[in-house]
Amino acid sequence: MSGEHKTVIQGTASKYVKLNVGGSLHYTTIGTLTKHDNMLRAMFSGRMEVLTDSEGWILIDRCGKHFGTILNFLRDGSVSLPDSRRELQELLVEAKYYLMDTSGGSS
């Protein structure tokens, strides 16, 4: 895509960022993304460059189907798990990608 560039994201915990995860659009705070020790904290704490488009959306090259659940876990520390075994497996794959603690312990 034209207009993409890499940048380092920095700001206060209350700063909002726009995320495009595989076409699924999300709007959340740096505080939510950096609340737990995982890949998203590394991406949004200024330690890594992230890819953004010309409109300022931060691009994450993953399927966005379960990203809302990942965000809710970051916000609340727990989520309701899907009933379907397939959906649960998909969610676990995404949690593993983002280096989320799926052991059930607190971070």
N, C-alpha and C positions, 0 to 999 in steps of 0.2 A: 504494500500500500504506500502511496506517496504521502509525504507529510509526517511519517513516523520518525521519532528520534528518541535517543536514550537520555534519561535525566535521573538525578538523585532526588528523591522525595524527602523533604524535611518540613517540620512544622510542629505546632503544639498538638497535644492530644485531642483538642476540640476541633482541629482543622478537618474539614470534610474533603474527601477525595472521590473521584468518579472512576469506577472500575468497569472494564469491558472484559468479561470472562467468557470467551468463546461466543460472543454475541449477546450474552445475558448481561444487562446493565445493572450495576449496583452503586449505591451512594452511601458511604459510611465514613466514620472518623478514623484518623490515625490512631487514636486511643483504642478503638475496638481492634484494629489490625495488629497492634503491638502489645495487646493485653497479656498474651501467653507467649511462651518461648516456642516459636515455630518459624517456618519459612516466611510467612507474611510479616512477622516482626523484623526479620532481616531485610526484607524488601522495603519496608516503610520506616525504618529507623535511620536511614541515611547511609547504611552500610553497602547497599547494592544499587546499581543502576536499574531503572525500569524503563520499559518501552511505552511511549505515549504517542497518541495520534495528534493531528493538527488541532483538534478541538479540546485537547487536554485529558482525554480518557486514557487511563492507564490500561495497557493491554496485557492480559494474561492468557496464554495459549493453552487453555484447558476447556473441556466441556463445562458449560455453566449450569448444567442441570441441578447440581447439588450445592452450588456455591452459597446460596441463601441459607441452607442448613449449616454450612461451615460458619458463616457470619453469625448466625443465631447462637451457635455453640460458643463462639468467641465472646459474644455479648452476655450470655446467661450462664455459661459453664455446663449446660446440659441441653439436650434436644430430645424430642420424641423420635424414635427410630422408625424407619419404614416397616410396614408389615411384610412386604414382598422380600423374599430372600435375595432376589436379583438386585433390587434397589438398595438393599443393605450392603451387598457386596460392592456395588458402584460407589456408595457413600464411603465405605472403608478404603477403597482405592484412592478416592480424592483426599480423604483425611491423611492417608499415608503420604501422598504427594506433597501436601502442605506441611508435613512433619508434625502433625497433630498427635497429642498423647491420647491414644485410644484405649489405654489400660484401665480407665475408670478412676484413676487417682487424680488428685488436683494438681495443677501446675504451679 
